Amino acid sequence: MPKVLLGPSSFAAGDDAPRRRLIEAGFELVENPYGRKLTKDELFDLLPGVTAILAGLEPLDAEVMERSELKVISRCGSGMSNVDLEAAKRLGVEVRNTPDAPVTAVAELTVGCLIAVLRGVGPMDRALHARGWEKRVGRQLKGATVVVVGYGRIGQATAALVRAFGATVIVVDPCRTGSCDGSEVMGLAEALPHADAVVLHCGGEERIIGEAEIASMRRGAVICNAARGGVLDEDAVAAALESGQLGGVWLDVFSTEPYTGPLCDADNALLTPHVGSYTAECRFAMEMEAAENLIAAYAVAERS
């Protein structure tokens, strides 16, 4: 009976149908006993005898694949920055992901938190919980210029929601030219000075927003990051919040998770613990798709 490691500690927590599907397909399940993202050393401890992993954000690099018997990596999510795809190809490891399932959940949370940041909901909420009655004048999304960096599935869904509120969207994506869905396409450096808000949905971990980029934005602009933590210089963001160059931020992803850095002390930073896809509907869809992908990919791997 082939063994599959369940990387995400919350896998099938809301509905055990994905777990049952794997068992019915003949897999023995190896659980994540730590209740959090697995480290590389923990992977080495758990992977002996395992030939497939239903993966979250574990570091699946060349060393992990070379020191294991993995035939299949099935990501429960869309991003692939934690998987060394070149190594997987070289070693014959089948890799799958779930690019469609998280789209609505991430886009909805992004726009909801964008509005919360524009209106200063976080500071007012904290003040009222402390028995304070603090009113802040915020800004509307209607009429704002929102720069969407990364125009894949989630970027497109976010842009559509933002447009529905009456905002102007500028698209930044090296794979796009001209216009997208009626929105102008610009380079990042060209777009930032126009931004009332910057929303990050780009792939990869390369840093694209740092001190210089923040300085080029309108004073009081806001940033929302639902991409990867590495794309944003968190220390530069904290300094810009303190100086007033940035009016607020929402971050759902961080360079190191769990995050305990200076933004935890910033009043106008809205922070969530990497929960963009955490709706019951989205998690079930992702987990079922990841399970089916694993089963199908394993059949391919066995034939090759």
VMD Tcl script that draws the C-alpha trace (Angstrom):
set ca {
  {0.00 0.00 0.00}
  {1.62 3.32 -1.06}
  {2.09 5.94 1.64}
  {1.09 9.58 1.24}
  {2.23 12.30 3.63}
  {-0.43 14.88 4.44}
  {1.57 18.10 4.75}
  {-1.09 20.64 5.76}
  {-1.96 20.08 9.41}
  {-5.51 21.30 8.74}
  {-6.11 18.92 5.82}
  {-9.72 17.67 5.79}
  {-10.37 19.27 9.18}
  {-13.74 20.59 8.02}
  {-14.86 17.57 6.00}
  {-13.09 14.21 5.89}
  {-14.22 13.39 2.33}
  {-10.76 14.15 0.81}
  {-9.13 11.88 3.39}
  {-11.66 9.10 2.67}
  {-11.05 9.49 -1.06}
  {-7.34 8.82 -0.64}
  {-7.98 5.80 1.58}
  {-10.52 4.40 -0.90}
  {-7.91 4.80 -3.65}
  {-5.56 2.54 -1.69}
  {-3.24 4.99 0.06}
  {-1.97 4.78 3.62}
  {-2.01 8.22 5.23}
  {0.96 9.63 7.15}
  {-0.10 12.56 9.31}
  {1.66 15.82 10.12}
  {2.04 15.55 13.93}
  {3.23 19.12 14.51}
  {0.11 21.20 13.81}
  {2.06 23.67 11.61}
  {4.15 23.89 8.45}
  {6.77 21.15 8.38}
  {10.45 22.06 8.40}
  {12.97 20.39 6.15}
  {14.34 18.24 8.98}
  {10.82 17.16 9.91}
  {10.20 16.18 6.29}
  {13.30 13.99 6.37}
  {11.93 12.28 9.49}
  {8.49 11.66 7.98}
  {9.31 10.82 4.35}
  {10.98 7.37 4.64}
  {8.70 4.93 2.83}
  {6.49 7.76 1.54}
  {6.04 7.93 -2.23}
  {3.59 10.84 -2.49}
  {2.98 14.05 -0.59}
  {-0.15 16.13 -0.47}
  {1.74 19.34 0.09}
  {1.12 22.66 1.72}
  {4.02 25.12 1.94}
  {6.73 22.67 2.99}
  {10.19 23.26 1.45}
  {10.27 20.67 -1.33}
  {13.67 21.36 -2.84}
  {16.12 19.15 -4.73}
  {17.66 17.73 -1.54}
  {14.28 16.64 -0.19}
  {13.40 14.90 -3.45}
  {16.83 13.29 -3.84}
  {16.77 11.90 -0.28}
  {13.24 10.50 -0.59}
  {11.26 8.08 -2.72}
  {8.74 10.69 -3.82}
  {6.93 10.02 -7.07}
  {4.18 12.64 -6.71}
  {3.83 16.11 -5.21}
  {0.23 17.34 -5.15}
  {0.01 20.93 -3.89}
  {-3.11 21.93 -2.00}
  {-2.99 25.48 -3.34}
  {-1.95 27.41 -6.41}
  {1.53 28.74 -5.62}
  {4.54 26.61 -6.49}
  {7.39 28.70 -5.09}
  {8.13 26.07 -2.41}
  {8.61 23.31 -5.00}
  {11.81 22.99 -7.03}
  {10.14 22.29 -10.36}
  {13.43 21.79 -12.23}
  {14.54 19.17 -9.73}
  {11.14 17.47 -9.93}
  {11.41 17.28 -13.71}
  {14.97 15.96 -13.53}
  {14.03 13.31 -10.98}
  {10.77 12.32 -12.66}
  {8.50 13.51 -9.85}
  {4.95 14.28 -10.99}
  {3.80 17.70 -9.72}
  {0.25 19.04 -9.59}
  {-1.47 22.07 -8.02}
  {-4.97 23.52 -7.58}
  {-4.93 26.90 -9.36}
  {-8.68 27.47 -9.64}
  {-10.06 26.61 -6.20}
  {-8.56 29.52 -4.18}
  {-9.49 32.29 -6.61}
  {-12.77 33.50 -5.13}
  {-11.73 33.16 -1.49}
  {-8.45 35.06 -1.91}
  {-10.00 37.78 -4.08}
  {-12.87 38.36 -1.64}
  {-10.55 38.57 1.37}
  {-8.24 40.93 -0.51}
  {-10.99 43.38 -1.37}
  {-12.58 43.13 2.07}
  {-9.27 43.89 3.77}
  {-8.47 46.63 1.26}
  {-11.68 48.39 2.26}
  {-10.94 47.76 5.95}
  {-7.52 49.38 5.57}
  {-8.89 52.34 3.62}
  {-11.49 52.94 6.34}
  {-9.16 52.34 9.30}
  {-11.33 49.53 10.64}
  {-8.48 47.79 12.48}
  {-7.42 50.70 14.72}
  {-11.04 51.63 15.49}
  {-11.86 48.02 16.37}
  {-8.90 47.76 18.72}
  {-9.75 51.09 20.35}
  {-13.35 50.06 20.96}
  {-12.30 46.71 22.44}
  {-10.19 48.77 24.85}
  {-13.34 50.78 25.72}
  {-12.22 53.70 23.57}
  {-14.55 55.63 21.24}
  {-12.20 56.62 18.42}
  {-13.57 57.76 15.07}
  {-11.34 57.94 12.01}
  {-12.05 59.49 8.63}
  {-11.22 56.96 5.95}
  {-11.36 56.82 2.19}
  {-13.70 55.22 -0.32}
  {-12.74 52.58 -2.84}
  {-14.95 54.25 -5.42}
  {-12.83 56.66 -7.42}
  {-9.53 55.25 -6.13}
  {-6.74 54.02 -8.40}
  {-5.77 50.45 -7.55}
  {-2.59 48.95 -9.00}
  {-2.95 45.17 -9.31}
  {0.46 43.52 -9.54}
  {0.09 40.06 -11.06}
  {-2.84 39.47 -13.40}
  {-3.36 35.75 -13.13}
  {-6.58 34.12 -11.98}
  {-6.63 35.79 -8.55}
  {-5.44 39.15 -9.85}
  {-8.20 39.16 -12.45}
  {-10.86 38.23 -9.89}
  {-9.67 40.96 -7.52}
  {-9.63 43.53 -10.32}
  {-13.19 42.62 -11.30}
  {-14.42 43.15 -7.73}
  {-12.53 46.43 -7.40}
  {-13.99 47.71 -10.67}
  {-17.48 46.86 -9.39}
  {-16.90 49.39 -6.59}
  {-16.06 52.08 -9.14}
  {-12.28 52.07 -8.77}
  {-9.80 52.48 -11.62}
  {-7.48 49.51 -12.09}
  {-3.94 49.63 -13.46}
  {-2.43 46.24 -14.29}
  {1.23 45.39 -13.72}
  {2.23 42.06 -15.24}
  {5.23 41.32 -17.49}
  {3.13 38.82 -19.44}
  {0.51 41.45 -20.34}
  {0.67 44.34 -22.78}
  {-1.67 47.08 -23.98}
  {-4.83 46.73 -21.93}
  {-6.53 44.02 -19.87}
  {-10.30 43.98 -19.43}
  {-10.36 47.71 -20.10}
  {-7.51 48.52 -17.70}
  {-4.22 50.07 -18.75}
  {-1.09 47.94 -18.42}
  {2.06 49.63 -17.07}
  {5.43 48.71 -15.66}
  {5.72 48.76 -11.89}
  {7.83 51.92 -11.71}
  {5.41 53.74 -14.00}
  {2.30 52.57 -12.13}
  {3.28 53.20 -8.50}
  {3.08 57.03 -8.54}
  {-0.57 56.72 -9.63}
  {-1.58 54.31 -6.86}
  {-3.98 54.97 -4.03}
  {-3.66 51.25 -3.33}
  {-1.29 48.52 -4.48}
  {-2.52 44.92 -4.42}
  {0.08 42.17 -4.79}
  {-0.96 38.89 -6.43}
  {2.28 38.16 -8.28}
  {4.10 34.85 -8.35}
  {7.57 34.12 -7.03}
  {9.53 35.37 -4.04}
  {11.62 38.10 -5.69}
  {11.43 41.38 -3.78}
  {9.70 44.03 -5.89}
  {8.51 46.56 -3.28}
  {11.13 48.16 -1.06}
  {12.02 51.56 0.34}
  {12.51 53.22 -3.06}
  {9.26 51.88 -4.49}
  {7.28 52.96 -1.43}
  {8.82 56.43 -1.64}
  {7.58 56.73 -5.24}
  {3.95 56.16 -4.21}
  {1.43 58.81 -3.25}
  {1.72 59.76 0.41}
  {-0.90 57.87 2.40}
  {-1.32 55.09 -0.17}
  {-1.98 51.55 1.05}
  {-0.53 48.15 0.20}
  {-2.21 44.74 0.32}
  {-0.08 41.60 -0.03}
  {-1.69 38.24 -0.74}
  {1.17 36.97 -2.91}
  {4.32 35.80 -1.12}
  {6.06 37.41 1.84}
  {9.36 37.83 0.04}
  {8.00 40.29 -2.53}
  {7.63 43.03 0.10}
  {10.30 44.57 2.36}
  {8.49 44.37 5.70}
  {10.98 46.61 7.53}
  {10.57 49.30 4.87}
  {6.80 48.98 5.21}
  {6.99 49.40 8.99}
  {9.14 52.53 8.60}
  {6.78 53.96 5.98}
  {3.76 53.40 8.22}
  {5.50 55.22 11.05}
  {6.44 58.17 8.82}
  {2.99 58.39 7.22}
  {4.27 57.64 3.72}
  {1.97 54.61 3.81}
  {-1.52 55.09 5.19}
  {-2.05 51.42 5.97}
  {-1.30 47.87 4.91}
  {-2.83 44.44 4.92}
  {-0.51 41.44 4.86}
  {-1.65 37.83 4.71}
  {1.82 36.50 3.83}
  {5.20 37.11 5.43}
  {8.88 36.48 4.75}
  {8.98 34.29 7.87}
  {5.88 32.54 9.21}
  {4.70 32.66 11.95}
  {5.45 36.40 11.81}
  {6.55 38.28 14.95}
  {8.22 41.34 13.42}
  {7.76 45.11 13.78}
  {4.46 45.26 11.91}
  {2.84 43.57 14.91}
  {3.30 46.90 16.71}
  {1.99 49.07 13.86}
  {-1.48 50.44 14.58}
  {-2.40 50.79 10.91}
  {-1.22 47.33 9.84}
  {-3.98 44.75 9.38}
  {-2.37 41.30 9.65}
  {-3.84 37.86 9.01}
  {-2.00 34.50 9.39}
  {-1.89 33.34 5.75}
  {-5.59 32.52 5.50}
  {-6.44 33.72 1.99}
  {-7.92 30.36 1.02}
  {-9.44 29.61 4.42}
  {-13.13 29.40 3.67}
  {-15.02 26.16 4.13}
  {-15.99 26.14 0.45}
  {-12.50 26.85 -0.82}
  {-10.70 24.43 1.49}
  {-13.04 21.59 0.55}
  {-12.66 22.30 -3.18}
  {-8.86 22.56 -2.91}
  {-8.51 19.44 -0.81}
  {-10.73 17.33 -3.05}
  {-8.92 18.60 -6.16}
  {-5.53 17.95 -4.56}
  {-6.59 14.42 -3.59}
  {-7.88 13.66 -7.09}
  {-4.73 15.17 -8.60}
  {-2.57 12.96 -6.40}
  {-4.48 9.82 -7.36}
  {-4.27 10.63 -11.08}
  {-0.62 11.67 -10.96}
  {0.33 8.54 -9.03}
  {-1.22 6.41 -11.75}
  {0.88 8.28 -14.33}
  {4.03 7.84 -12.24}
  {3.42 4.11 -11.84}
  {3.12 3.70 -15.62}
  {6.34 5.55 -16.39}
}
mol new
graphics top color blue
foreach p $ca { graphics top sphere $p radius 0.5 }
foreach p [lrange $ca 0 end-1] q [lrange $ca 1 end] { graphics top cylinder $p $q radius 0.2 }
display resetview
